[in-house]
Amino acid sequence: MTAWAEGMALGNFSRVTEFILLGLSETKELQVLFFTFFFLAYAMVLLGNLLIIVAVRTDPKLSSPMYFLLCNLSFIDICCTSVTSPRMLVDLFSQRKAIAFEDCIAQLFFLHFVGASEMFLLTVMAYDRYTAICKPLHYTAIMSRQACWLLVSACWAGGFLHSIVQTLLTIQLPFCGPNTIDNYFCDVPPVIRLACTDIYVTAWLMASNSGFISLVCFLVLVTSYTFILLTVRVRFTEGHWKALSTCASHVAVVTLFFVPCIFIYLRPFSTFPSDKHICVIYTVFSPVMNPLIYTLRNNEVKASMWKLWKRCRVV
């Protein structure tokens, strides 16, 4: 007999109306340290990615498909970290870290919405670099402005479809207690483990959804860069090396984002105490590093930001 059935038999079944988030630490000193670090990280995400968006939108020299996609990546990074960071900062100084059931589901939905959209967008950016290096003569025709908009729209649509599936699979489960989540935000794996029923089928469906998408996108990215490296080996033009230099930034971003996601979502029935600390990598650390990686390694973006800074000083 399942826990849910037992609860019904005993007549004490009640629907969970809120979840308790344990957070990253219960030690006061560590909470102050975490608040300082994550507040600065969130500020850097907002400032760095907003600067990239403004620089790309105001500089005609940054009108290529690569910068159009980079601008969209910056917007997604802002959305992604805003789903978890503000709540986490408030909870670090809260005695009781409770989140309403509806708010938990909403956070879960938006996290997977923007997270999956970012996975698809990073895959599109790899395709953009593959086209620029391996098919340079057809690059302008393949990556036209209309094609870029269609690809970005497809990324958001794919993220929405993925998130809807995850959310529907979660809300159809019965929750009657316990209601403690060993994390600092609501996510599918820790939430469904609290369900008062057998989650074997649901867990596998969710793992095949989240984990499989992460793994497939990552394999597509690896394949793209393999073809790029093979192409660069036989073509030593300056243009190819310049395009390849941007790939190094992309590889760093992909590694920071995909590896933790694959580790978390491909294990439907196992959990480790370190999981919530690994989640910090793709919810906070990766969005912080993206603007640094793309600006410090890109002379055109740095030049555009410098011109933007000089214009602001004049004003």
C-alpha positions in Angstrom: 0.0 0.0 0.0 1.4 3.4 -0.9 1.9 6.3 1.6 -1.1 8.1 -0.1 -3.4 5.1 0.3 -2.3 4.6 3.9 -3.1 8.2 4.6 -6.5 7.8 3.1 -7.1 4.6 5.1 -6.2 6.4 8.3 -8.4 9.4 7.5 -5.7 11.9 7.9 -5.1 12.8 4.2 -4.6 16.6 3.6 -3.3 18.4 0.6 0.1 20.2 1.1 -0.5 24.0 0.8 3.2 25.0 1.1 6.7 23.7 1.0 9.6 24.5 3.3 12.9 25.2 1.6 16.0 24.2 3.6 18.3 26.5 1.6 22.0 26.2 1.3 22.9 26.4 5.0 21.4 27.0 8.4 24.5 28.5 9.9 24.1 32.2 10.5 27.7 33.2 9.4 27.4 31.2 6.2 24.1 32.8 5.4 25.6 36.2 5.6 28.5 35.1 3.4 26.1 33.5 0.9 23.9 36.6 0.9 26.9 38.9 0.1 28.1 36.5 -2.7 24.7 35.9 -4.3 23.7 39.6 -4.1 26.9 40.6 -5.9 26.4 37.8 -8.4 22.9 38.8 -9.2 23.9 42.4 -9.6 26.7 41.3 -12.0 24.2 39.2 -14.0 21.8 42.1 -14.4 24.5 44.8 -15.1 26.7 42.6 -17.4 23.9 41.2 -19.5 22.0 44.5 -19.8 25.3 46.1 -21.0 25.6 43.4 -23.6 22.0 43.9 -24.8 22.4 47.7 -25.0 25.7 47.4 -26.7 24.4 45.0 -29.4 21.2 47.0 -29.9 23.0 50.4 -30.3 26.1 49.5 -32.3 25.4 48.9 -36.1 28.7 46.9 -36.2 27.2 44.3 -33.9 24.4 43.4 -36.3 25.6 39.9 -37.3 23.6 36.8 -36.4 26.2 35.8 -33.8 25.5 39.1 -31.8 21.8 38.8 -32.3 21.9 35.4 -30.7 24.2 36.6 -27.9 21.7 39.4 -27.2 19.0 36.8 -26.7 21.3 34.7 -24.5 21.8 37.7 -22.3 18.1 38.2 -21.9 17.5 34.5 -21.1 20.3 34.6 -18.5 18.6 37.6 -16.8 15.3 35.7 -16.7 16.9 32.4 -15.6 18.7 33.8 -12.5 15.7 36.1 -11.7 13.6 33.0 -11.2 15.7 31.8 -8.2 18.0 34.5 -6.9 15.6 37.1 -5.5 13.7 34.5 -3.5 16.9 32.9 -2.3 18.3 36.3 -1.1 15.1 36.9 0.9 15.1 33.4 2.4 18.7 33.7 3.6 17.4 36.0 6.3 14.0 34.4 6.9 13.4 32.2 9.9 10.9 30.1 8.1 11.6 29.6 4.4 8.1 28.7 3.3 6.8 28.9 -0.3 3.1 28.4 -1.2 2.3 25.4 -3.4 1.1 27.6 -6.3 4.3 29.7 -6.1 6.5 26.6 -6.0 4.8 25.3 -9.2 5.1 28.7 -10.8 8.8 28.8 -10.0 9.3 25.3 -11.3 7.5 26.2 -14.6 9.5 29.4 -15.3 12.8 27.7 -14.3 12.3 24.9 -16.9 10.8 27.4 -19.4 13.9 29.6 -19.5 16.3 26.8 -18.8 15.2 24.7 -21.7 15.0 27.8 -24.0 18.7 28.5 -23.1 19.7 24.9 -23.9 18.1 25.2 -27.4 19.6 28.7 -27.9 23.1 27.5 -27.1 22.6 24.7 -29.6 21.5 27.3 -32.2 24.6 29.3 -31.4 26.7 26.3 -32.0 25.0 25.8 -35.4 25.7 29.5 -36.2 29.4 29.0 -35.5 29.4 25.7 -37.6 27.8 27.5 -40.5 30.2 30.5 -40.2 33.3 28.3 -40.3 32.3 25.2 -42.4 30.0 27.0 -44.9 31.2 30.6 -45.0 30.0 31.2 -48.6 26.4 30.3 -47.6 26.5 31.8 -44.1 24.6 35.0 -45.0 21.8 33.1 -46.8 21.5 30.4 -44.1 21.6 32.7 -41.1 19.4 35.5 -42.4 17.6 37.9 -40.1 14.3 36.0 -40.7 16.0 32.7 -40.1 17.5 34.0 -36.8 14.1 35.1 -35.6 12.5 31.8 -36.5 15.3 29.9 -34.7 15.0 32.0 -31.5 11.2 31.7 -31.6 11.6 27.9 -31.9 13.9 27.9 -28.9 11.2 29.7 -26.8 8.5 27.5 -28.1 10.5 24.4 -27.3 11.2 25.6 -23.8 7.5 26.4 -23.2 6.5 22.9 -24.4 9.1 21.2 -22.3 8.1 23.2 -19.2 4.4 22.5 -19.7 5.1 18.8 -19.8 7.1 19.0 -16.6 4.6 21.1 -14.8 1.6 18.9 -15.8 3.4 15.8 -14.7 4.1 17.4 -11.3 0.7 18.9 -10.5 -1.2 15.7 -11.2 0.7 14.1 -8.2 -0.9 14.0 -4.7 1.1 15.8 -2.0 0.0 15.0 1.6 3.4 15.5 3.4 6.2 15.7 4.2 6.7 19.1 2.6 10.4 19.8 3.2 12.6 20.5 0.1 16.4 20.2 0.6 17.1 23.0 -1.8 16.9 26.8 -2.2 14.3 26.7 -5.0 11.5 24.4 -6.3 12.6 22.0 -9.0 11.1 18.8 -10.4 13.4 16.1 -8.8 13.1 17.2 -5.1 9.4 18.1 -5.5 8.1 14.9 -7.0 10.0 12.9 -4.3 7.5 14.3 -1.8 4.5 12.9 -3.6 2.3 10.4 -1.7 2.2 7.9 -4.5 4.5 5.7 -6.6 6.5 8.1 -8.9 8.4 5.4 -10.8 6.7 6.1 -14.2 6.6 9.9 -13.6 10.2 10.1 -12.7 11.3 8.2 -15.8 9.1 10.4 -18.0 10.6 13.5 -16.4 14.1 12.2 -16.7 13.6 11.3 -20.3 12.3 14.8 -20.9 14.8 17.0 -19.0 17.8 14.7 -18.9 17.4 13.5 -22.5 17.0 17.0 -23.9 20.1 18.1 -22.0 22.1 15.1 -23.2 21.0 15.4 -26.9 21.6 19.1 -27.1 25.1 18.6 -25.5 25.9 15.8 -28.1 24.8 18.1 -30.9 27.1 20.8 -29.6 30.0 18.4 -29.3 29.4 17.2 -32.9 29.3 20.8 -34.2 32.6 21.7 -32.6 34.1 18.5 -33.8 33.3 19.5 -37.4 34.6 23.0 -36.7 37.9 21.7 -35.4 38.3 19.4 -38.4 37.5 22.3 -40.8 40.0 24.6 -39.1 42.8 22.0 -39.3 42.7 22.3 -43.1 41.8 26.0 -43.5 44.3 28.4 -41.9 42.7 31.7 -43.0 42.4 34.6 -40.6 38.6 34.6 -40.8 38.4 31.0 -39.7 40.7 31.5 -36.7 38.7 34.6 -35.7 35.4 32.6 -35.9 37.1 29.8 -33.9 38.1 32.1 -31.1 34.4 32.8 -30.4 33.9 29.1 -30.1 36.2 28.9 -27.2 33.9 31.2 -25.3 30.9 29.1 -26.3 32.5 25.9 -25.2 33.1 27.4 -21.7 29.5 28.5 -21.4 28.2 25.2 -22.6 30.3 23.2 -20.1 29.2 25.4 -17.2 25.5 25.0 -18.2 25.1 21.5 -19.6 27.3 19.3 -17.4 25.5 20.1 -14.1 22.1 19.8 -15.8 22.9 16.4 -17.2 24.2 15.3 -13.8 21.0 16.5 -12.0 18.3 15.4 -14.4 19.5 12.1 -15.6 19.2 10.5 -12.1 15.4 10.2 -11.6 15.7 8.1 -8.4 18.9 9.1 -6.7 19.9 12.3 -4.9 23.0 13.6 -3.2 23.4 16.3 -0.5 25.6 18.1 -2.9 22.9 18.4 -5.6 21.7 21.8 -4.3 25.3 23.2 -4.5 25.7 21.9 -8.0 22.5 23.7 -9.0 24.2 27.0 -8.1 26.5 26.4 -11.1 23.7 26.7 -13.7 21.3 29.0 -11.9 23.9 31.6 -10.7 27.5 31.0 -11.7 26.8 30.4 -15.4 24.8 33.6 -15.9 27.5 35.5 -14.1 30.3 34.1 -16.3 28.5 34.5 -19.6 28.9 38.3 -19.9 32.5 38.0 -18.7 33.4 35.2 -21.1 31.8 36.9 -24.1 33.1 40.4 -23.4 36.6 39.7 -22.2 37.3 37.4 -25.2 35.5 39.6 -27.8 37.3 42.8 -29.0 34.2 44.0 -30.9 31.9 43.8 -27.8 34.6 45.5 -25.6 35.0 48.3 -28.2 31.2 48.8 -28.4 31.0 48.9 -24.6 33.8 51.4 -24.4 32.1 53.7 -26.9 28.9 53.3 -24.9 30.7 54.3 -21.7 32.2 57.4 -23.4 28.8 58.5 -24.7 27.3 58.1 -21.2 30.1 60.2 -19.7 29.5 63.0 -22.2 25.8 63.0 -21.4 
